[in-house]
Amino acid sequence: MSELKQKAIKGIVWDFFGKGGTQVIQFIIGILIARVLLPEDYGLIGMLMIFLAISQTFINAGFSSALVQKGKSVTQKDYSTIFYFNLIVGLILYSVLFYFAPHIANFYNEPRLILLTRVIGINLIIMSLGMIQNTIYIKKINFKTTAKITLIAILFSSLLGFYMAIKGYGVWSLAAMILSENLLRTILLWYYSSWKPSLVFSMKSFKDLFLFGSNLLVAGLFNRLGNNIYSMVIGKYYSTIDVGYFSQAKKIQERTSVLVT
């Protein structure tokens, strides 16, 4: 068996272990937290998911897949260009969410969403900082490191969320869980990765990669919109509690399907 095949098999095993472990942790801690929090706490987060999901799609814009597809011909200039693009878009989208937070709250007639949107929106900036490192691990089929990083981040954030929930922080327990997971994952990606961005931005690299990534961007937008549109509609015409029940049921269905398969 060739070295590449062995590496691929190990990568698949670690990827399965990482995803399976993540689902188990989130499933168990999720049940414990759900016994403490109110349905409306989950509903508030569910109302924001469509805005966050679409923003995250714009940040990546299909560039991760484009970098993987380009193979060994990817240069430091390519990586650095996309890193700065991700960061700039993340900052712009966070600014947009920050400004439109009152309008989002008015749309749902839920004033608590103003501060919640502005806090959780920070996640867009955090995620943009670690995408290149994660992409490099994928190119190297190094799922062992990414699995360990994900499991550590999920475990820490889940325990933090559970602790805050039993202390009575309500919806902020879920906000802290989301932010801490991505913050710790990004910190660990930077810690374990040897890659660092150079002070360069190439329009040629950007255009070449965008030609491939733009198609994935459109597909990703439709996918995210389809997956989250129901929460937005329910939040608009029904109560926060109804959104909470729907979002929780959807999460449980997704996680149990992964565990079974």
C-alpha positions in Angstrom: 0.0 0.0 0.0 1.4 3.4 -1.0 2.1 6.1 1.5 -0.6 8.3 0.0 -3.2 5.6 0.5 -2.1 5.0 4.1 -2.3 8.7 4.8 -5.8 8.9 3.2 -7.1 5.9 5.2 -5.7 7.4 8.5 -7.3 10.7 7.5 -10.7 9.1 7.0 -10.5 7.3 10.3 -9.5 10.5 12.2 -12.2 12.5 10.4 -14.8 10.0 11.4 -13.5 9.9 14.9 -13.5 13.7 15.1 -17.0 14.1 13.7 -18.4 11.2 15.7 -16.9 12.5 18.9 -18.2 16.0 18.3 -21.7 14.7 17.8 -21.6 12.6 20.9 -20.3 15.5 23.1 -22.8 17.9 21.6 -25.7 15.4 21.9 -25.0 14.7 25.6 -24.2 18.2 26.7 -27.0 19.5 24.6 -29.6 17.4 26.5 -28.2 18.5 29.8 -28.3 22.2 28.9 -31.8 21.8 27.4 -33.0 20.7 30.8 -31.9 24.0 32.3 -32.6 26.6 29.6 -35.9 27.8 28.3 -37.1 27.1 24.7 -37.1 30.8 24.0 -33.3 30.9 24.7 -32.8 28.6 21.8 -35.4 30.5 19.8 -33.4 33.7 20.1 -30.3 32.0 18.7 -32.4 30.3 16.0 -33.6 33.6 14.8 -30.1 34.8 14.0 -28.9 31.6 12.3 -29.9 32.6 8.8 -28.0 35.9 9.0 -24.9 34.2 10.5 -25.0 31.3 8.1 -25.2 33.5 5.0 -22.5 35.8 6.3 -20.2 32.8 6.9 -20.8 31.6 3.3 -19.7 35.0 2.0 -16.5 35.0 4.1 -15.3 31.7 2.6 -16.8 32.3 -0.8 -15.7 28.9 -1.9 -12.0 29.8 -1.7 -11.2 26.9 0.7 -12.4 24.4 -1.9 -10.6 26.4 -4.7 -7.3 26.2 -2.7 -7.7 22.4 -2.2 -8.6 21.9 -5.9 -5.5 23.8 -7.0 -3.3 21.1 -5.5 0.4 21.6 -5.1 0.5 24.7 -7.3 -0.9 26.8 -4.5 1.6 29.5 -3.4 2.2 31.5 -0.3 0.8 34.5 -2.2 -2.4 32.6 -2.8 -2.8 31.7 0.8 -2.1 35.2 2.0 -4.4 36.8 -0.5 -7.4 34.7 0.6 -6.5 35.1 4.2 -6.7 38.9 3.9 -9.9 38.6 1.8 -11.5 36.5 4.5 -10.5 38.9 7.2 -11.7 42.0 5.3 -15.1 40.4 4.4 -15.5 39.2 8.0 -14.9 42.7 9.4 -17.3 44.2 6.8 -20.1 41.7 7.5 -19.7 42.1 11.2 -20.0 45.9 10.7 -23.2 45.3 8.7 -24.7 43.0 11.3 -23.7 45.5 14.1 -25.4 48.4 12.3 -28.5 46.4 11.3 -29.0 44.7 14.7 -31.8 47.0 15.7 -33.6 46.3 12.3 -33.2 42.6 12.9 -34.7 43.0 16.3 -37.6 45.0 14.9 -38.2 42.4 12.2 -38.8 39.8 14.9 -40.2 42.3 17.4 -37.6 41.0 19.8 -35.5 43.8 21.5 -33.1 41.3 23.1 -31.7 40.5 19.6 -29.9 43.8 19.4 -27.1 43.0 21.8 -27.2 39.3 21.0 -26.6 40.0 17.3 -23.7 42.3 18.0 -22.0 39.8 20.4 -22.5 36.6 18.4 -21.6 38.5 15.2 -18.0 38.6 16.5 -17.9 35.0 15.5 -17.6 36.1 11.8 -14.2 37.7 12.5 -13.0 34.8 14.6 -13.8 32.3 11.9 -12.2 34.3 9.1 -8.8 34.1 11.0 -8.5 30.3 11.0 -9.8 29.3 7.6 -6.5 29.1 5.8 -4.8 27.0 8.4 -7.8 24.6 8.4 -7.6 24.4 4.6 -3.9 23.6 4.7 -4.6 20.7 7.0 -7.3 19.4 4.6 -4.9 19.6 1.7 -2.3 17.6 3.7 -5.0 15.1 4.7 -4.0 15.8 8.3 -7.4 15.2 9.9 -5.8 13.9 13.1 -4.8 17.4 14.1 -8.1 19.0 13.1 -10.0 16.3 14.9 -8.1 16.9 18.1 -8.5 20.6 17.8 -12.3 20.3 17.2 -12.8 17.9 20.1 -10.9 20.1 22.5 -12.9 23.2 21.4 -16.2 21.4 21.5 -15.6 19.9 24.9 -14.4 23.2 26.5 -17.2 25.3 25.0 -19.9 22.7 25.9 -18.8 22.6 29.5 -18.6 26.4 29.6 -22.1 26.6 28.2 -23.5 24.1 30.7 -21.8 25.9 33.6 -23.3 29.2 32.6 -26.7 27.6 32.0 -26.9 26.2 35.5 -25.7 29.6 36.8 -28.7 31.3 35.2 -27.2 33.1 32.3 -29.9 31.9 29.9 -29.4 32.6 26.2 -25.9 34.0 26.9 -24.9 30.4 27.8 -25.5 29.5 24.2 -23.8 32.7 22.9 -20.7 31.9 25.0 -20.7 28.3 23.8 -20.7 29.4 20.1 -18.0 32.1 20.6 -15.7 30.1 22.8 -15.8 27.1 20.5 -14.7 29.0 17.4 -12.2 31.2 19.4 -10.5 28.2 20.9 -10.5 26.3 17.6 -8.9 29.3 15.8 -6.3 29.8 18.6 -5.3 26.1 18.4 -5.1 26.2 14.6 -2.7 29.1 14.8 -0.7 27.3 17.5 -0.3 24.0 15.7 0.1 25.4 12.2 3.4 26.6 10.9 1.7 28.8 8.3 1.6 32.5 8.8 0.4 35.1 6.3 2.8 37.3 4.3 2.2 41.0 3.7 1.0 40.5 0.2 -2.3 40.6 -1.7 -2.4 39.5 -5.4 -5.4 40.4 -7.5 -4.3 37.7 -10.0 -4.4 35.0 -7.3 -7.8 36.4 -6.2 -9.3 36.4 -9.7 -8.0 32.9 -10.5 -9.4 31.4 -7.3 -12.6 33.3 -7.5 -13.4 31.8 -10.9 -13.7 28.4 -9.2 -15.0 29.5 -5.9 -17.8 31.7 -7.2 -19.9 28.7 -8.3 -19.5 27.2 -4.9 -20.5 30.5 -3.3 -23.8 30.6 -5.1 -24.5 26.9 -4.3 -23.5 27.5 -0.6 -25.9 30.5 -0.4 -28.9 28.6 -1.7 -28.0 25.7 0.7 -27.7 27.9 3.8 -30.8 29.9 2.8 -32.8 26.7 2.4 -31.6 25.2 5.7 -32.4 28.3 7.8 -35.4 30.0 6.1 -37.9 28.1 8.2 -36.5 29.5 11.5 -36.8 33.0 10.1 -40.4 32.5 8.9 -41.4 30.9 12.2 -39.7 33.7 14.1 -41.5 36.3 12.1 -45.0 34.9 12.3 -44.9 32.9 15.5 -43.3 33.1 18.9 -39.7 32.8 20.1 -40.6 29.7 21.9 -41.9 28.1 18.7 -38.5 28.9 17.0 -36.8 27.3 20.0 -38.7 24.0 19.7 -38.1 23.9 15.9 -34.4 24.6 16.1 -33.9 22.1 18.9 -35.8 19.4 17.1 -33.8 20.0 14.0 -30.5 19.8 15.9 -31.5 16.5 17.6 -32.6 15.1 14.2 -29.3 16.0 12.6 -27.2 14.7 15.4 -29.0 11.4 15.8 -28.9 10.8 12.1 -25.1 11.2 12.1 -24.8 8.9 15.2 -26.9 6.2 13.6 -25.2 6.3 10.2 
